[in-house]
Amino acid sequence: MSSFFNRTILLVAGLSLLTFALFGQVKSGAYRVMLNGLLSHSVPEVDITKAARDSSSCIFLDAREPREYAVSHIAGAIPVGYDHFQVEKLPANLVKDQRIVVYCSVGYRSEKVTEKLKQVGFTNVSNLYGGIFEWVNQGFPVVNQNGITKDVHAYNRSWGVWLKKGKKVYK
């Protein structure tokens, strides 16, 4: 009986670790639960800490709309939008096997853009798990045309509840 119990405990612990690894790391348990239900997890995901650590060796694509990008974005990110995203309008110098991280506010729109990129042959592309909200929540900087800023477009008041740091902007 003890051997069965030990194997069961190990199995549960292993599955818990696997779930944690597959669905990324966000600091808020409630945010994690919301993301788990919102996202289909159909593409590779990268957690904030790893993306920040690797930021010098990857390209960030911002899948938010121009007004959101103008408020703030991850330094060096290329705005590609969501509502009118077209693969044909991507910069010509993007190579299909280079490291690309796509993000939006929380990860839903960027997941859909990442799916499209995978469909056309991009092989090293992932969705930023938790989006720019979690990027800011974990203390990483965002910029606008004037440099580093605390402003973050919070999309709307319903989604803005997930942005815990920075200054929420809704315009």
MILOPA-425221 format. One record per residue (C-alpha): residue number from 1; x, y, z; residue in one letter. Coordinates in pm, 1 decimal. Example, Ala and Ser with C-alpha at 12.3 -4.5 7.8 and 13.67 -1.06 7.14 Angstrom:
% residues 2
+------+----------+----------+----------+------+
| resi |        x |        y |        z | resn |
+------+----------+----------+----------+------+
|    1 |   1230.0 |   -450.0 |    780.0 |    a |
|    2 |   1367.0 |   -106.0 |    714.0 |    s |
+------+----------+----------+----------+------+
//
This chain:
% residues 171
+------+----------+----------+----------+------+
| resi |        x |        y |        z | resn |
+------+----------+----------+----------+------+
|    1 |      0.0 |      0.0 |      0.0 |    m |
|    2 |    283.2 |    239.2 |     87.0 |    s |
|    3 |    450.3 |    183.5 |   -253.0 |    s |
|    4 |    123.4 |    263.7 |   -433.7 |    f |
|    5 |     80.4 |    578.5 |   -223.5 |    f |
|    6 |    437.0 |    693.0 |   -299.4 |    n |
|    7 |    392.3 |    637.0 |   -674.1 |    r |
|    8 |     63.1 |    828.6 |   -665.2 |    t |
|    9 |    226.9 |   1121.6 |   -485.5 |    i |
|   10 |    513.3 |   1123.8 |   -737.5 |    l |
|   11 |    269.1 |   1111.1 |  -1029.0 |    l |
|   12 |     63.1 |   1402.2 |   -893.0 |    v |
|   13 |    377.1 |   1605.5 |   -824.1 |    a |
|   14 |    511.4 |   1532.7 |  -1171.8 |    g |
|   15 |    185.9 |   1630.8 |  -1339.5 |    l |
|   16 |    173.2 |   1949.9 |  -1135.0 |    s |
|   17 |    525.3 |   2043.1 |  -1244.5 |    l |
|   18 |    443.2 |   1958.4 |  -1605.2 |    l |
|   19 |    130.3 |   2174.7 |  -1595.6 |    t |
|   20 |    331.4 |   2459.0 |  -1445.0 |    f |
|   21 |    598.5 |   2426.0 |  -1716.4 |    a |
|   22 |    350.6 |   2399.9 |  -2000.5 |    l |
|   23 |    137.1 |   2694.6 |  -1900.3 |    f |
|   24 |    414.1 |   2932.9 |  -1802.6 |    g |
|   25 |    468.6 |   3129.3 |  -1490.4 |    q |
|   26 |    270.1 |   3430.1 |  -1382.2 |    v |
|   27 |    284.5 |   3565.0 |  -1029.5 |    k |
|   28 |    -91.1 |   3585.0 |   -963.0 |    s |
|   29 |   -279.2 |   3259.8 |   -914.9 |    g |
|   30 |   -605.2 |   3422.5 |  -1028.3 |    a |
|   31 |   -435.7 |   3556.1 |  -1342.7 |    y |
|   32 |   -295.0 |   3209.2 |  -1412.6 |    r |
|   33 |   -641.1 |   3052.8 |  -1380.6 |    v |
|   34 |   -790.2 |   3315.0 |  -1614.2 |    m |
|   35 |   -515.2 |   3260.4 |  -1872.1 |    l |
|   36 |   -550.9 |   2884.4 |  -1852.0 |    n |
|   37 |   -918.4 |   2917.6 |  -1946.9 |    g |
|   38 |   -868.7 |   3192.5 |  -2205.7 |    l |
|   39 |   -579.1 |   3051.7 |  -2403.9 |    l |
|   40 |   -590.2 |   2736.6 |  -2612.1 |    s |
|   41 |   -214.7 |   2673.0 |  -2554.3 |    h |
|   42 |   -193.6 |   2579.6 |  -2923.8 |    s |
|   43 |    152.1 |   2732.2 |  -2973.2 |    v |
|   44 |    477.8 |   2734.6 |  -2777.3 |    p |
|   45 |    466.3 |   2974.5 |  -2483.3 |    e |
|   46 |    754.9 |   3154.6 |  -2317.8 |    v |
|   47 |    741.6 |   3292.0 |  -1966.2 |    d |
|   48 |    830.4 |   3651.7 |  -1888.2 |    i |
|   49 |   1159.5 |   3582.3 |  -1710.5 |    t |
|   50 |   1297.6 |   3371.8 |  -1997.7 |    k |
|   51 |   1180.9 |   3621.9 |  -2260.6 |    a |
|   52 |   1341.4 |   3909.8 |  -2070.0 |    a |
|   53 |   1663.2 |   3714.7 |  -2023.3 |    r |
|   54 |   1675.6 |   3630.0 |  -2396.6 |    d |
|   55 |   1552.5 |   3971.0 |  -2518.2 |    s |
|   56 |   1879.5 |   4061.8 |  -2688.3 |    s |
|   57 |   1865.3 |   3751.3 |  -2907.8 |    s |
|   58 |   1501.9 |   3758.9 |  -3017.3 |    c |
|   59 |   1259.0 |   3975.9 |  -3207.5 |    i |
|   60 |    943.3 |   4091.9 |  -3027.1 |    f |
|   61 |    626.6 |   4137.7 |  -3231.5 |    l |
|   62 |    349.1 |   4344.9 |  -3071.3 |    d |
|   63 |      6.5 |   4209.7 |  -3166.3 |    a |
|   64 |   -184.6 |   4501.7 |  -3015.4 |    r |
|   65 |   -339.8 |   4787.2 |  -3207.0 |    e |
|   66 |   -142.5 |   5105.1 |  -3293.2 |    p |
|   67 |   -299.6 |   5316.1 |  -3014.1 |    r |
|   68 |   -194.2 |   5052.4 |  -2757.4 |    e |
|   69 |    157.9 |   5030.7 |  -2899.0 |    y |
|   70 |    192.8 |   5410.5 |  -2892.7 |    a |
|   71 |    120.8 |   5421.7 |  -2517.1 |    v |
|   72 |    404.4 |   5175.1 |  -2449.2 |    s |
|   73 |    567.3 |   4858.9 |  -2575.3 |    h |
|   74 |    865.0 |   4634.4 |  -2510.6 |    i |
|   75 |   1180.4 |   4808.2 |  -2633.9 |    a |
|   76 |   1254.4 |   4722.8 |  -2995.7 |    g |
|   77 |    919.6 |   4551.5 |  -3055.5 |    a |
|   78 |    776.7 |   4561.9 |  -3405.1 |    i |
|   79 |    406.9 |   4655.1 |  -3418.7 |    p |
|   80 |    209.5 |   4404.3 |  -3629.2 |    v |
|   81 |   -142.3 |   4457.1 |  -3491.6 |    g |
|   82 |   -418.0 |   4203.6 |  -3462.2 |    y |
|   83 |   -737.5 |   4331.1 |  -3624.8 |    d |
|   84 |   -562.7 |   4380.1 |  -3958.7 |    h |
|   85 |   -264.6 |   4147.2 |  -3917.4 |    f |
|   86 |   -124.7 |   4022.2 |  -4247.4 |    q |
|   87 |    178.6 |   3798.3 |  -4281.9 |    v |
|   88 |    257.4 |   3973.6 |  -4611.8 |    e |
|   89 |    310.6 |   4302.5 |  -4426.0 |    k |
|   90 |    578.4 |   4166.1 |  -4191.6 |    l |
|   91 |    924.1 |   4319.5 |  -4231.8 |    p |
|   92 |   1105.3 |   4151.3 |  -4519.9 |    a |
|   93 |   1412.8 |   4086.9 |  -4305.0 |    n |
|   94 |   1230.4 |   3848.9 |  -4066.6 |    l |
|   95 |   1381.7 |   3504.0 |  -4105.0 |    v |
|   96 |   1150.1 |   3209.2 |  -4048.4 |    k |
|   97 |   1385.9 |   3029.4 |  -3810.2 |    d |
|   98 |   1493.4 |   3325.6 |  -3595.5 |    q |
|   99 |   1370.2 |   3355.8 |  -3236.4 |    r |
|  100 |   1043.7 |   3552.9 |  -3235.9 |    i |
|  101 |    825.1 |   3630.9 |  -2933.4 |    v |
|  102 |    475.1 |   3764.7 |  -2998.7 |    v |
|  103 |    285.2 |   3950.9 |  -2727.9 |    y |
|  104 |    -32.1 |   4150.5 |  -2665.5 |    c |
|  105 |   -205.0 |   4261.7 |  -2345.4 |    s |
|  106 |   -260.2 |   3918.7 |  -2187.9 |    v |
|  107 |   -173.6 |   3666.4 |  -2459.5 |    g |
|  108 |   -494.1 |   3589.0 |  -2649.9 |    y |
|  109 |   -437.2 |   3802.5 |  -2960.4 |    r |
|  110 |    -68.8 |   3713.1 |  -2969.4 |    s |
|  111 |   -157.5 |   3344.0 |  -2952.0 |    e |
|  112 |   -370.0 |   3384.3 |  -3266.5 |    k |
|  113 |    -93.3 |   3577.0 |  -3448.0 |    v |
|  114 |    159.1 |   3310.8 |  -3341.7 |    t |
|  115 |    -69.6 |   3041.6 |  -3486.5 |    e |
|  116 |    -70.6 |   3225.8 |  -3820.8 |    k |
|  117 |    306.8 |   3259.7 |  -3817.5 |    l |
|  118 |    345.7 |   2886.9 |  -3746.4 |    k |
|  119 |    105.3 |   2807.6 |  -4033.5 |    q |
|  120 |    326.7 |   2991.2 |  -4283.2 |    v |
|  121 |    646.7 |   2823.7 |  -4169.7 |    g |
|  122 |    794.2 |   3025.5 |  -3882.9 |    f |
|  123 |    965.7 |   2761.2 |  -3672.4 |    t |
|  124 |   1101.3 |   2944.4 |  -3367.0 |    n |
|  125 |    805.4 |   3159.0 |  -3265.0 |    v |
|  126 |    629.1 |   3165.5 |  -2929.1 |    s |
|  127 |    358.7 |   3349.9 |  -2738.8 |    n |
|  128 |    459.7 |   3562.4 |  -2438.9 |    l |
|  129 |    262.8 |   3399.7 |  -2157.8 |    y |
|  130 |     78.0 |   3670.6 |  -1963.7 |    g |
|  131 |    150.1 |   3939.3 |  -2223.8 |    g |
|  132 |    271.9 |   4290.7 |  -2160.9 |    i |
|  133 |     58.3 |   4306.1 |  -1844.1 |    f |
|  134 |    267.4 |   4034.4 |  -1681.2 |    e |
|  135 |    587.0 |   4184.2 |  -1827.7 |    w |
|  136 |    509.5 |   4506.4 |  -1637.6 |    v |
|  137 |    371.8 |   4323.0 |  -1332.3 |    n |
|  138 |    709.2 |   4150.1 |  -1295.8 |    q |
|  139 |    892.8 |   4481.8 |  -1312.3 |    g |
|  140 |   1032.7 |   4479.0 |  -1665.7 |    f |
|  141 |   1040.6 |   4813.5 |  -1847.6 |    p |
|  142 |    827.6 |   4938.7 |  -2132.8 |    v |
|  143 |    895.8 |   5234.8 |  -2356.9 |    v |
|  144 |    720.2 |   5487.0 |  -2577.2 |    n |
|  145 |    854.2 |   5751.9 |  -2814.5 |    q |
|  146 |    994.4 |   5946.7 |  -2516.1 |    n |
|  147 |   1177.9 |   5654.7 |  -2352.7 |    g |
|  148 |   1095.5 |   5442.9 |  -2048.4 |    i |
|  149 |    742.9 |   5496.5 |  -1918.4 |    t |
|  150 |    508.8 |   5365.2 |  -1651.5 |    k |
|  151 |    208.8 |   5402.8 |  -1887.9 |    d |
|  152 |     50.9 |   5082.0 |  -2016.6 |    v |
|  153 |   -256.5 |   5060.8 |  -2235.6 |    h |
|  154 |   -490.3 |   4850.9 |  -2021.0 |    a |
|  155 |   -721.5 |   4762.5 |  -2315.5 |    y |
|  156 |  -1041.3 |   4825.1 |  -2117.1 |    n |
|  157 |  -1148.5 |   4833.6 |  -1753.3 |    r |
|  158 |  -1246.1 |   4464.4 |  -1748.4 |    s |
|  159 |   -905.7 |   4347.3 |  -1873.1 |    w |
|  160 |   -719.9 |   4622.3 |  -1689.5 |    g |
|  161 |   -776.6 |   4445.7 |  -1356.8 |    v |
|  162 |   -490.2 |   4210.8 |  -1449.8 |    w |
|  163 |   -241.8 |   4497.7 |  -1476.5 |    l |
|  164 |   -116.1 |   4541.8 |  -1119.8 |    k |
|  165 |    181.9 |   4773.4 |  -1180.0 |    k |
|  166 |    235.7 |   5071.0 |  -1404.5 |    g |
|  167 |    -14.0 |   5343.3 |  -1488.9 |    k |
|  168 |   -328.9 |   5221.6 |  -1666.4 |    k |
|  169 |   -419.0 |   5414.0 |  -1981.7 |    v |
|  170 |   -747.4 |   5355.0 |  -2164.7 |    y |
|  171 |   -734.9 |   5610.8 |  -2448.6 |    k |
+------+----------+----------+----------+------+
//
